Amino acid sequence: MKQYVIIGVGSFGSSLAITLAELGNEVLVIDMNRKKIDQIKDKVTHAVIADATDKDVLSEFVKDSVDAVIVGLGDNMEANILTALHLKDLKVKRIIAKAMSEEHIKILVAIGVTDIIYPEKDVAIRLAKELTDPNLIEYIPLAPEYSIATIASPDKFIGKTLKELQLRNKYNVEVIAIKDVLSDSFHLIPDANFKIPYDSALLIIGEKSNIDKLRF
């Protein structure tokens, strides 16, 4: 069981906290709003009314065993940055912060936060990718330069092996899994002789620029 702390229980933070808890993780949420805490307290492991911009408060609740702390304070940039700065001082192993603007991202990077979520930009990029490429099912940006894309297997790929397709040599991308769409099952790390079946999708990882070149 992994342990997560989520700071800020807005729509983003609450959805993330509830989903993580439903997946069997231990989840502690922190927010100053009593109403928000009351609404979520029965859906997560622990819910605390506290000021996360207070370093002493953070040191009390954020333990060394925590796998990650997610700063979801989206309405208050100053509180978001101050909380992230305190977490860096506390040497939290992984800090994920929600950003509200490009300037906000620059400040978070400057204080050493590398896992940054910019929901509006991420959604816009994903939508643009899907509109541009009808075979693209999903596009997940990874920090800092890699992405994972899920692409419906084109007709001309069906029945061919990965060796024949030469995706690594042609595009410098790696097929990490092949999904059977009908059974919703996965064939992980397929070898070079694996033949692409009907009704399948390819999970591909690579540099964003190389995935962008992949047009079927």
Protein Blocks (a to p, Z undefined) as FASTA:
>chain_A
ZZdddehjafklmmmmmmmmmnopacddddfblklmmmmmmmmmbdcdddfkbmklmmmm
mcfklmbdcdfbfkbmklmmmmmmmmmmnopabdcdddfbfklmmmmmmnopabdcdfkl
mmmmmmmmmmmmmmlmbdcdddfkbccddddddfklgopafklnommmmnopacfbdcdf
klopacehiafklccdehiaddddddfklmmmmcZZ
